[in-house]
Structure formats: structure tokens, C-alpha cells
Amino acid sequence: MAVLIRLARESDAAAIAGLYRPYVESSRISFEEVAPDSAEIARRMASPVHPWLVAEDDGRLLGFASTSPMRNRPAYRWSVETGIYLDPAITARVADGLLDGGQHGRRAPAAAISDRESEVLRLVAVGHSNKEIADRLTISIETVEVHKANAMRKLGLSGRVDLIRYGVLQGWLYDI
């Protein structure tokens, strides 16, 4: 795979809108409630100050990175909001590389944790608090913490960032 990263063009707007739609409609990753159409994406991309990038392989859009103004105040003129979105078809490969990273070795397979530990991790990964998880599963907060700690230890995850990456790899952020 020879991935090319380049500035986005107006002709990329439809592919970007299609790639972004599942993030808006089926996950908590985006702060948008309605997926923008290609015309809105093209309007957002038109800013000469806030560039958008795309990653493509042989003409196929694999992902994009967007920037937009942080706030409309002079003190924020050099600050931007960013977002990076990948085609779900390659997300698992990218997430696996992030988890493995060449630094930590291979992670244990999901089968190494119990169904309950997996359920707790999934709920943590999609943003639920320990109390919400405890209420939902009718267990104590302490039990939630034990399941979370045991599963993270078994999988070699060292913190919330690793847990979110693992959740992406498992496809949990699309199953909300």
C-alpha cells in the first residue's frame, strides 16, 4: 500500500462526507448530530487558513484530517480544532499498529478476557462512567473497577488512551 497524503480538493467532498457519516450517526466521536452533506463539507474545506488533508491509496480515499477555527476571538487566531477520520475498512489495521506500536509487543487476544470484563471495557471505551456501568450491569462500582483493571492488565493496556485504541480495533465505537 502506497499511501499519498495531500491537500483535500473540492472534488473530495463527496467521499469525505461518505466517510464521515458513520462517525456522526453511529459513534460518539463527532460532536455533530447531523452528518454534513458534500456541499457543506466543500464549504468547510474552502478556508485558505484551515487546510484539510486526505490520505489515499490508488485514488481511494482512506481518511481525512480537518481543521477549523477554535473560537472566533483574536487570542485564538492560531488555535484550531482538528479531527482525523479513517475508512472503517482500514481502521482495524491502523489501530492494531497503534496498539502494537513496535514498543509493547503483541497484545493478548480479546479471548483472554472474560465476557464481563469485555462488556465493562466496551462501556468504558464508549464513554460511560464507572457509576453508569455499575447501574447498567447491576454490579458495584468496585466490581466495575476490578473488571476494568483485570482486563487491562490481561490485555497489556496501560491507560484510557490504550483502552480507546483497543475499542476502535474491536469496532466498539461503531456499535453504540
C-alpha positions in Angstrom: 0.0 0.0 0.0 1.5 3.3 -1.1 -0.5 6.0 0.8 -0.4 9.5 -0.5 -1.2 12.4 1.9 -2.2 15.6 0.1 -4.3 18.7 0.4 -8.0 18.0 0.0 -9.7 19.2 -3.1 -13.3 20.2 -3.6 -13.8 17.0 -5.7 -13.0 15.0 -2.5 -16.1 16.4 -0.7 -18.5 13.6 -1.5 -16.0 10.9 -0.5 -15.2 12.8 2.7 -18.9 13.2 3.5 -19.5 9.5 3.0 -16.6 8.5 5.2 -17.6 10.9 7.9 -21.3 10.0 8.0 -20.8 6.8 10.2 -18.8 8.8 12.7 -21.6 11.3 13.2 -24.5 8.8 13.0 -23.1 5.8 14.8 -20.5 6.9 17.3 -19.7 9.5 20.0 -16.5 10.6 18.3 -18.0 13.6 16.5 -19.8 16.4 18.2 -22.2 16.8 15.3 -25.7 15.4 15.4 -26.5 15.5 11.7 -24.0 14.4 9.1 -23.0 17.2 6.8 -23.6 16.6 3.0 -20.9 17.1 0.4 -21.8 20.7 -0.2 -21.3 21.5 3.5 -18.0 19.6 3.5 -16.9 21.6 0.4 -17.8 24.9 2.2 -15.8 23.9 5.3 -12.8 22.9 3.1 -12.8 26.2 1.3 -11.0 28.1 4.0 -7.5 29.1 2.9 -6.4 29.3 6.5 -7.6 25.9 7.8 -6.4 23.2 5.4 -7.9 19.7 5.1 -5.7 16.7 4.2 -6.7 13.4 2.7 -4.9 10.1 2.6 -5.5 8.0 -0.5 -4.2 4.8 -2.0 -4.5 4.4 -5.8 -7.3 7.1 -5.9 -9.3 5.6 -3.0 -9.9 7.8 0.0 -8.6 6.2 3.2 -9.2 9.0 5.6 -9.0 12.7 6.1 -7.8 15.3 8.6 -9.8 18.5 9.1 -9.1 21.8 10.8 -11.4 24.6 11.8 -11.2 27.7 13.9 -11.2 27.1 17.6 -13.1 30.2 18.6 -13.8 33.5 16.9 -11.7 35.6 19.2 -8.3 37.3 18.4 -6.5 35.3 21.1 -7.5 32.0 19.4 -6.3 33.0 15.9 -3.5 30.4 15.9 -5.5 27.7 17.6 -7.5 25.1 15.6 -9.8 22.2 16.2 -8.7 19.1 14.4 -10.3 15.8 13.5 -8.8 12.7 11.9 -11.2 10.1 10.4 -10.4 6.8 8.7 -12.3 4.5 6.4 -13.6 1.7 8.6 -12.1 -0.8 6.2 -8.6 0.2 7.3 -9.3 1.3 10.9 -8.5 -2.1 12.4 -5.1 -2.3 10.6 -4.2 1.3 11.8 -5.5 0.7 15.3 -3.6 -2.6 15.5 -0.4 -0.7 14.6 -1.1 1.9 17.2 -1.7 -0.7 19.9 1.3 -2.7 18.9 3.4 0.4 18.1 6.5 -1.7 17.8 7.1 -0.9 21.5 4.8 -3.1 23.5 4.8 -6.4 21.6 1.7 -8.1 20.6 -1.4 -7.7 22.7 -3.3 -10.6 24.2 -6.3 -11.5 22.1 -9.8 -10.5 23.3 -10.5 -14.1 24.2 -8.0 -13.7 27.0 -10.6 -11.7 29.0 -14.0 -12.8 30.3 -17.3 -11.7 28.7 -18.0 -9.5 31.7 -14.5 -7.8 31.5 -15.1 -7.2 27.8 -18.5 -5.7 28.5 -17.1 -3.4 31.1 -14.2 -2.3 28.8 -16.6 -1.7 26.0 -18.8 0.6 28.1 -15.7 2.5 29.4 -14.4 2.9 25.9 -17.6 4.4 24.6 -17.6 7.0 27.5 -19.6 5.6 30.4 -18.6 6.4 33.9 -17.9 3.6 36.5 -21.2 4.5 38.2 -23.2 4.3 34.9 -21.6 0.9 34.2 -22.4 -0.3 37.7 -26.0 0.8 37.4 -26.4 -0.7 33.9 -24.9 -4.1 34.8 -26.3 -4.1 38.4 -22.9 -4.6 40.0 -21.0 -2.4 42.4 -18.6 0.4 41.3 -15.8 -1.6 43.0 -16.6 -4.6 40.8 -16.5 -2.4 37.7 -13.1 -1.2 38.8 -11.8 -4.7 39.4 -13.1 -6.0 36.0 -11.6 -3.0 34.3 -8.2 -3.4 36.0 -8.0 -7.2 35.4 -9.0 -6.8 31.7 -6.5 -4.0 31.1 -3.7 -6.0 32.8 -4.5 -9.1 30.8 -4.6 -7.1 27.5 -1.5 -5.1 28.4 -3.3 -1.8 28.2 -1.8 0.9 30.3 -4.4 3.6 30.4 -7.6 5.2 28.9 -5.8 6.0 25.6 -4.8 2.4 25.1 -8.3 1.4 26.0 -9.9 3.7 23.4 -7.5 2.4 20.8 -8.4 -1.2 21.7 -12.1 -0.2 21.5 -11.5 1.2 17.9 -9.7 -2.1 17.0 -12.7 -4.1 18.3 -15.2 -1.9 16.5 -16.9 -0.9 19.7 -17.2 2.8 18.8 -19.4 1.9 15.8 -21.8 -0.3 17.9 -23.2 2.3 20.1 
